[in-house]
Amino acid sequence: MPYVRRSSDGAISAASDSAGFGGEWLAADHPEWLAYAKARSEQEARQALSDTDSEMVRVIDDLVDLLVAKQVLIFTELPERVQAKLLARKQLRNDMNALQSPMVDDEALF
């Protein structure tokens, strides 16, 4: 039993299960509601996938480093564009880590 609010063009813009939401009630099998719910689910799924992308990039970076260190993968056999991208990311991470590290150890001064 969704309650929906509509935008100025009449499209569903928000929904709630609560009557206190103040919107229009639509039946759960109403075509507009089904289309809105499907679109919202797809959007949430895309967002969840996108949220993990940066984490996965770091996993892949670490995996490549491990495979190279164990000599399972020879870095120079990767395409040049891949090598360049991996080296650029490694440099950016090193630069970022250097910025986050304290320049002076305050505790060592006392």
N, C-alpha and C positions, 0 to 999 in steps of 0.2 A: 504494500500500500504506500507508494511513494507520493510525497508532497513535493511539488516542483514550483520553482519560480521561473518566470520567462523574461527574456530580454525584450527590448523595445521592438525587435522584429518578430517576436512571438516564439522564438526558439527557446528551448529549455536551457537555463543558464545555471541552475543550482537545484539540488534535491536533498530531501531529508525523509527519515521514517517518522518524524515527529509532527503531529498536528500543530504543535506550537510554533513550527517553522513559519507558518503564515502563508504557505503557498497553496496552489491548486492541487487537489487530489487527482491522481491518475490511477487507473487499474494497473496491476502489475503486468498484465499482458497487452497494455496499450502500445500500439506501434511506435509512437513518439518516445515513450519511456524506454522500450526495448532498444531503440536506436541510440538514445542518449546513454543508457547503461553500457551498451557494447562499446561505444566510442570512449567512454570514461575508463572502462576496463583496459582497452587497448592503450590509452594514454598512460595509465598507471603502470602497465607492463613495460612500455617503452622507457618511462622514467626510471623504473627500477633497474632495467638493463643498463641505461645510461649511467646511473649512479655507480655501477660496479666497473665501468670501463677503466677509470683511472687506476683502480685497484688491480685490475687484470693486467694493465700495461706494466705495472711494477712487478707483478708475478712473472711476466714474460721476460722482463729485463733481468731479473734475478735468475731465472731458469737458463737464459742464454749465458750469463756469467758462470753459472755452475757447470754447464756443459762444456764451455771453453776451458775452465779450470781443470776439469777432469779429462780434457783432451778427447772428448766424445765428438766435439764440434770444433772445427778449425775456423776461427773468426775470419781469416782472409778468404775463405771459400764462400762466404756469404756475398750476395750481390753488393756492389759498391754503395748503392743507395741505402741498403739496410745497414751496412757498416757505418756510414755517415750518420744515419739517424740514431743508431745505438750509441755511438761516440758522443754525439751532441747531447743526448739525454744524460749520459754519464757525467759529462762536463757540467751540465745544468744542475744535476743533483749534487755534485761536488761543490759547486759555487754556492748553492743554497745551504749546504751543510756548513760551509765556512762562515756564512753570514749568521747562522744560528749558534755557532760555537762562540763562547765568550772570548774576546780578544785578550783579556787579562783575567787571571784567576784571582778574584777578590780575596778568597780565603788564604791564598799563598802569601799575600802581602802582610798578613798579621801573624 
